[in-house]
């Protein structure tokens, strides 16, 4: 197969909120495809069925559409190389895994979870790097047949070279070489019949004729496994291009505990979609001529991966706010009115608010003052009022952070599920109901006299609720 057409893809995992990192990688793939008249594809990487959430897949696709990134093939639009959910390609992946076993490039591993845990603990105790010890790599055909006859479960592992280096070319980084001895025999097919990312992504990229794999640099260390898989199958290797990771101000990898990472948070907080795309473009690439404000169309016209800068880009909220302000100032009167109406005061939000606020206002002029917390981001607090008697600031911060983690797993954002989550959390930490719920009311609304707490949290939404909980340490310094 020769790559006579540019075809790129993103393969997000539907296990949580739609991440700004997904949008960042999607933007560069989209721009590269459009620059070369090629195809941009979305493939859902849902092989981890224990963490899969259908609602997460819906949010990912919705957020990318909000940004204005359209795709040529995907789970919702179809295409010639589907299906585009990896879970629907299990038989394909299993067939290719067995092909590797038969060719001697992979093997069945019958090690139990208990044995693997004992192995890891022994390696740790000896001060060694943890990794599979290749116990099953040398099983004879007779031993393997005995395990299969006994009905023992197994995984399929890649037979990695134990010596030498694997070298591959990166489009922007040049030649990269990694010692094979640093990589253990990777699981390709799990005992439940689902492939791991490594097998599924190589098989699917080949069958979907992906010409360029543009992804985050955290995948560099996994690329030798992928290169060896291509070689084992006798397939042409695509061009790899690893983008620099988005980072927090302290240079750590961007994370929800230090920076809002949900695309839905930025939509909810009033960041314009073209602002966010412009900002993400600046994160990894330079337009040139000291230009900082540009459209996606202008980026497509000027784009060259060779101009991707590899220093870790800082996801600077103040820079994002400045850029959004520039777009607001440049907007027409009609555009500005649409932004405010559609993103802040939509009919859907106002209808949710009516039963909560009508009995608390006598005149419409009171609406904004008494209900501003529904539309704000971070709030300000009176520390003396916020902290219950016999509790400390540290106690409140700890409770807020732990609750944010709990709410990360609440996707059915309604009164029933929220009440259950809050009650379970309160009982687990042993706080009195009065202290717990009043503290949450103050954290999430900034007021003692706000509408009913659970109903208010429903309207405030997942993104802003968790943002306020996680912002508390900075606001109580």
Rosetta blueprint (number, residue, H / E / L):
1 X L
2 X L
3 X L
4 X L
5 X L
6 X L
7 X E
8 X E
9 X E
10 X E
11 X L
12 X L
13 X L
14 X L
15 X L
16 X L
17 X L
18 X L
19 X E
20 X H
21 X H
22 X H
23 X H
24 X H
25 X H
26 X H
27 X H
28 X H
29 X H
30 X H
31 X H
32 X H
33 X H
34 X H
35 X H
36 X L
37 X L
38 X L
39 X E
40 X E
41 X E
42 X E
43 X L
44 X E
45 X L
46 X L
47 X L
48 X L
49 X L
50 X L
51 X L
52 X L
53 X L
54 X H
55 X H
56 X H
57 X H
58 X H
59 X H
60 X H
61 X H
62 X H
63 X H
64 X H
65 X H
66 X H
67 X H
68 X L
69 X L
70 X L
71 X L
72 X L
73 X E
74 X E
75 X L
76 X L
77 X L
78 X E
79 X L
80 X L
81 X L
82 X L
83 X L
84 X L
85 X E
86 X H
87 X H
88 X H
89 X H
90 X H
91 X H
92 X H
93 X H
94 X H
95 X H
96 X H
97 X H
98 X H
99 X H
100 X H
101 X H
102 X H
103 X H
104 X L
105 X L
106 X E
107 X E
108 X E
109 X E
110 X L
111 X L
112 X L
113 X H
114 X H
115 X H
116 X H
117 X H
118 X H
119 X H
120 X H
121 X H
122 X H
123 X H
124 X H
125 X H
126 X L
127 X L
128 X L
129 X L
130 X L
131 X L
132 X L
133 X L
134 X L
135 X L
136 X L
137 X L
138 X L
139 X L
140 X L
141 X H
142 X H
143 X H
144 X H
145 X H
146 X H
147 X H
148 X H
149 X H
150 X L
151 X L
152 X L
153 X L
154 X L
155 X E
156 X E
157 X E
158 X E
159 X L
160 X L
161 X L
162 X L
163 X L
164 X L
165 X E
166 X E
167 X E
168 X E
169 X E
170 X E
171 X L
172 X L
173 X L
174 X E
175 X E
176 X E
177 X E
178 X E
179 X E
180 X H
181 X H
182 X H
183 X L
184 X L
185 X L
186 X L
187 X E
188 X E
189 X E
190 X L
191 X L
192 X L
193 X L
194 X L
195 X E
196 X L
197 X H
198 X H
199 X H
200 X H
201 X H
202 X H
203 X H
204 X H
205 X H
206 X H
207 X H
208 X L
209 X L
210 X L
211 X L
212 X E
213 X E
214 X E
215 X E
216 X E
217 X H
218 X H
219 X H
220 X H
221 X H
222 X H
223 X H
224 X H
225 X H
226 X H
227 X H
228 X H
229 X H
230 X H
231 X H
232 X H
233 X H
234 X L
235 X L
236 X L
237 X L
238 X L
239 X E
240 X E
241 X E
242 X E
243 X E
244 X L
245 X L
246 X L
247 X E
248 X L
249 X L
250 X L
251 X L
252 X L
253 X E
254 X L
255 X L
256 X L
257 X L
258 X L
259 X L
260 X L
261 X L
262 X E
263 X H
264 X H
265 X H
266 X H
267 X H
268 X H
269 X L
270 X L
271 X L
272 X L
273 X H
274 X H
275 X H
276 X H
277 X H
278 X H
279 X H
280 X H
281 X H
282 X H
283 X H
284 X H
285 X E
286 X L
287 X L
288 X L
289 X L
290 X L
291 X L
292 X L
293 X L
294 X L
295 X L
296 X H
297 X H
298 X H
299 X H
300 X H
301 X H
302 X H
303 X L
304 X L
305 X H
306 X H
307 X H
308 X E
309 X L
310 X L
311 X L
312 X L
313 X L
314 X E
315 X L
316 X L
317 X H
318 X H
319 X H
320 X H
321 X H
322 X H
323 X H
324 X H
325 X H
326 X H
327 X H
328 X H
329 X H
330 X H
331 X L
332 X L
333 X H
334 X H
335 X H
336 X H
337 X H
338 X H
339 X H
340 X H
341 X H
342 X H
343 X H
344 X H
345 X L
346 X L
347 X H
348 X H
349 X H
350 X H
351 X H
352 X H
353 X H
354 X H
355 X H
356 X H
357 X H
358 X H
359 X H
360 X H
361 X L
362 X L
363 X L
364 X L
365 X L
366 X H
367 X H
368 X H
369 X H
370 X H
371 X H
372 X H
373 X H
374 X H
375 X L
376 X L
377 X L
378 X L
379 X L
380 X L
381 X L
382 X L
383 X H
384 X H
385 X H
386 X H
387 X L
388 X L
389 X L
390 X L
391 X L
392 X L
393 X H
394 X H
395 X H
396 X H
397 X H
398 X H
399 X H
400 X H
401 X H
402 X H
403 X H
404 X H
405 X H
406 X H
407 X H
408 X L
409 X L
410 X L
411 X L
412 X L
413 X L
414 X L
415 X H
416 X H
417 X H
418 X H
419 X H
420 X H
421 X H
422 X H
423 X H
424 X H
425 X H
426 X H
427 X H
428 X H
429 X H
430 X L
431 X L
432 X L
433 X H
434 X H
435 X H
436 X H
437 X H
438 X H
439 X H
440 X H
441 X H
442 X H
443 X H
444 X H
445 X H
446 X L
447 X L
448 X L
449 X L
450 X L
451 X L
452 X L
453 X H
454 X H
455 X H
456 X H
457 X H
458 X H
459 X H
460 X H
461 X L
462 X H
463 X H
464 X H
465 X H
466 X H
467 X H
468 X H
469 X H
470 X H
471 X H
472 X H
473 X H
474 X H
475 X H
476 X L
477 X L
